C-alpha cells in the first residue's frame, strides 16, 4: 500500500522541477559556454565561477532552509524565489561586450570585466534560485512524500536535469551562440519563463502541514546540522551524504566542460542531434529506475547506477567516434540521473521529518558546494596543459580533452570504496529497527512521522 499523492502534487513537481533545472542548466552548462564564447574565458575562470556559485548556493540554502522551518511555510519562498530568480536571469541580457565597452574606461579589458560581472551576477542569481529551489522546493518535496512513494517522486525529480538539457538543447538549436544578440534573447526567454512559473505556483503549490519551529534560536538552527550530537544521532545520513558528495565530485569533474568537449574537441557541430536521443533514453530509464528504490532499497539499487556511470566514462575516454560517443554518453547519463534519484531518495528518508529545512543546507554541501569546488578544479587541473586554438582576433581558447573522463573515473573508483564502507556499517547495524526500516524492509506504508533520528 502506497500513500497516494494528488494530481496537483505531480503537476507542481514536474513544472517546478523542470523549470528550475532549465535555469540551472543555463547556469551550470551554458554560462560556461557563454563566457567561453563571449569573453574567451579560461578553464580556471570556469572553475572559479562554478565554485563561487556553489558557495552562494550552500550559504543561501542554510539560511533560507532554516528560515522556512522557523515560519513553517514553503510556498511563499518557492513562488517569491522563482519570480526574483527569473528577474535576475533577465539581467544577464545586459552583460555584452558593446554595453561594457560603452561604460568602462578604455584601459580596462571588456572581456575581463565581462567574466567578472558574469561571476558576480551568477552568485546573485544563485541566491534567489537556491532559496526557491534548493532550500524550499526540496524541503516541500520531502515534506510531501514518505517512504512508500519517495523513490517514484525522486525518479521524476532526478530525471529533470537531463530533460532540462534536452529542452535547452532544442531551444538553443536555432541560435548562433557566437553572437551576443542570441544570448540576449536566450536570457530574456529563460528569465521570463521562470517568472511565469513562480506566478503559477501561487495556484498550484499546497503547503504541507509543517509546524513552525518552536524555539527562536534562528541562527542556532542554521548550524543545527553541524552539531556533533546531531551528527552522532544521524550518522547514517552523514555517511550517505559523504558518498553523495563524492558521486557529485565525479560528475562535476567533467560536466562544466562537457558541451565544449563535444563541440570544440570532437567538432560535433550537430551534437544536439547526437545527444537528444541519449538524453531521452536516459530520462525514460531514470523515470522507471527510480521506483526500484521503493522495492530494492538503497544497496541493491545504487550499485547498478555506479556501474553504468563507470561504463560511460570508459567509453568516452577511449573512443571519439560518433556511435561509441553516443553509447558512452547514454551510459554516463543513465548512471548520473539514476544515481541522483537513488541518493536523493535515501537522503530524504534519513532526513528528520520535522527539521527538513534545516537539513537542506547539508544536502547542498554534498550536492553543490563540495563537488562544485573540487570537481571543476580537478577538471581545470587536468586541462591545464590542454591544446589551445588562436581566434581571428588573436585571443586563445583551450580545447577540452578526454582526460576529464579519466579523472571522473578515478573519483568514481574512490566512491566505490566509500560505498563499500557504508554497506559494512549498515550491515553491522541491520538489527537496529530504524536501519532495518530504511535499508532492508520493503515498505508497505511508512508515514513520515514514523521516521525519526537514529537513537
ZIZI-V851058 format. One record per backbone hydrogen bond with DSSP energy under -1.0 kcal/mol. NH is the residue of the N-H (numbers start at 1). CO is the residue of the C=O. Records with the same first field share a line. If there is no record, write none. Layout:
NH = CO + CO
This chain:
10 = 6
11 = 7
12 = 8
13 = 9
14 = 10
15 = 11
16 = 12
17 = 13
18 = 14
19 = 15
20 = 16
21 = 17
22 = 18
23 = 19
24 = 20
25 = 21
26 = 22
27 = 23
28 = 24
29 = 25
30 = 25
31 = 26
33 = 29
34 = 30
35 = 31
36 = 32
37 = 33
38 = 34
39 = 35
41 = 35
46 = 42
47 = 43
48 = 44
49 = 45
50 = 46
51 = 47
52 = 48
53 = 49
54 = 50
55 = 51
56 = 52
57 = 53
58 = 54
59 = 55
60 = 56
61 = 57
62 = 58
63 = 59
64 = 60
65 = 61
66 = 62
67 = 63
68 = 64
69 = 65
70 = 66
71 = 67
72 = 68
73 = 68
78 = 74
79 = 75
80 = 76
81 = 77
82 = 78
83 = 79
84 = 80
85 = 81
86 = 82
87 = 83
88 = 84
89 = 85
90 = 86
91 = 87
92 = 89
93 = 90
94 = 91
95 = 92
96 = 94
100 = 96
101 = 97
102 = 98
103 = 100
104 = 100
108 = 105
113 = 109
114 = 110
115 = 111
116 = 112
117 = 113
118 = 114
119 = 115
120 = 116
121 = 117
122 = 118
123 = 119
124 = 120
125 = 121
126 = 122
127 = 123
128 = 124
129 = 125
130 = 126
131 = 127
132 = 128
133 = 129
135 = 130
136 = 131
137 = 132
138 = 133
140 = 136
141 = 137
142 = 138
143 = 139
144 = 140
149 = 146
150 = 146
153 = 149
154 = 150
155 = 151
156 = 152
157 = 153
158 = 154
159 = 155
163 = 159
164 = 160
165 = 161
166 = 162
167 = 163
168 = 164
169 = 165
170 = 166
171 = 167
172 = 168
175 = 172
179 = 176
183 = 179
184 = 180
185 = 181
186 = 182
187 = 183
188 = 184
189 = 185
190 = 186
191 = 187
192 = 188
193 = 189
194 = 190
195 = 191
196 = 192
197 = 193
198 = 194
199 = 195
200 = 196
201 = 197
202 = 199
203 = 200
204 = 200
205 = 201
210 = 208
213 = 69
218 = 216
221 = 217
222 = 218
223 = 219
224 = 221
226 = 223
227 = 224
231 = 227
232 = 228
233 = 229
234 = 230
238 = 234
239 = 235
240 = 236
241 = 237
242 = 238
243 = 239
244 = 240
245 = 241
246 = 242
247 = 243
248 = 244
249 = 245
250 = 246
251 = 247
252 = 248
253 = 249
255 = 251
257 = 254
258 = 255
261 = 257
262 = 258
263 = 259
264 = 260
265 = 260
266 = 261
268 = 262
269 = 267
271 = 268
274 = 270
275 = 271
276 = 272
279 = 275
280 = 276
281 = 277
282 = 278
283 = 279
284 = 280
285 = 281
286 = 282
287 = 283
288 = 284
289 = 285
290 = 286
292 = 289
296 = 292
297 = 293
301 = 297
302 = 298
303 = 299
306 = 302
307 = 303
308 = 304
309 = 305
310 = 306
311 = 307
312 = 308
313 = 309
314 = 310
315 = 311
316 = 312
317 = 313
318 = 314
319 = 315
325 = 321
326 = 322
327 = 323
328 = 324
329 = 325
330 = 326
331 = 327
332 = 328
333 = 329
334 = 330
335 = 331
336 = 332
337 = 333
338 = 334
339 = 335
340 = 336
341 = 337
342 = 338
343 = 339
344 = 340
345 = 341
346 = 342
347 = 343
348 = 344
349 = 345
350 = 346
355 = 352
359 = 355
363 = 359
364 = 360
365 = 361
366 = 362
367 = 363
368 = 364
369 = 364
370 = 365
372 = 368
373 = 369
374 = 370
375 = 371
378 = 374
379 = 375
380 = 376
381 = 377
382 = 378
383 = 379
384 = 381
386 = 383
389 = 397
391 = 395
394 = 391
397 = 389
399 = 387
404 = 401
405 = 402
407 = 403
408 = 404
409 = 405
410 = 406
411 = 407
412 = 408
413 = 409
414 = 410
415 = 411
416 = 412
417 = 413
418 = 414
419 = 415
420 = 416
421 = 417
422 = 418
423 = 419
424 = 420
425 = 421
426 = 422
427 = 423
428 = 424
429 = 425
430 = 427
432 = 429
436 = 432
437 = 433
438 = 434
439 = 435
440 = 436
441 = 436
450 = 447
451 = 448
